[in-house]
Amino acid sequence: MQQYDINTLNSAEDFTNSVFSKKDDILVLISESYKNNKIEIFEELCFTGKYVNGLMRVIKTGSNNPEVKSLDHVKKDLSDNMEKVISQIKEITLNSTEELRMEFTAKYFNLSSVSFKNLTELVSDLDALKRYINYLKRSN
């Protein structure tokens, strides 16, 4: 089983030539996942984040891509999977302190443009992390 820590995130940043904007929050999610025996949910969260990021790319380029037949279907899939990301984060932080849960609620779950921006940045970071994890799995 893959171990996740700050070194994993640093290596993922190097591998993807990116800087994670929500690195501290990902570290919190990793810590809470280990503490609450929810590392599988964290791995699912990374997968969902990668999928959501792909859907967002399709929506951005969809009107120019003849292979995209129904943007409405893609938008619904995106909405459903953003909800899944939120549910997975809530599951990971379920047994965390009230303060931490409130912080994540304010930062990611409120219906505001700032929360949506934060959530899309987190999803982008999770996408990069998942690409690195996939690379590690293929190279072992």
C-alpha positions, 0 to 999 in steps of 0.5 A: 500500500502506498504511504502518503506524506509531505514527501509524496506531495513534494514528489507529485509536484515535481512529477507534474511540474506543478505547485499544489495550491491546497497542499496543507489541506491535502496533508490534513486530509491525509492525516485525518485519513490515517487517524480515522482508518479512511485511507481508502476513501482518500484514495477514492477522493484522489480518483474522483478529483482526477475524474472531476478535473477531466470533466472540467476540461471537457466542459471548457473545450466541449463546444470546440470538440466534435466528439462531445455530443451532449454538454448537458450530460457532462455538466450533470456528471460534473455536478454529481461528482463534485458532490461526491468529492464533498461527501468524501471529504466529509467522510474523511473529516467526520471524526475530526474536531469541530473546528476542522470540520467548520474550517473545511465547510467554510473553505469548500462547502459553502455555495459561493464563488470563493468556495467553488474556486477553492474546491476546483483548486483542491480537485486540480491538486488531487488530479496531479497527485493521482497521476503521480500515484498511477505512475508509481503503481505502473513503475512497481 
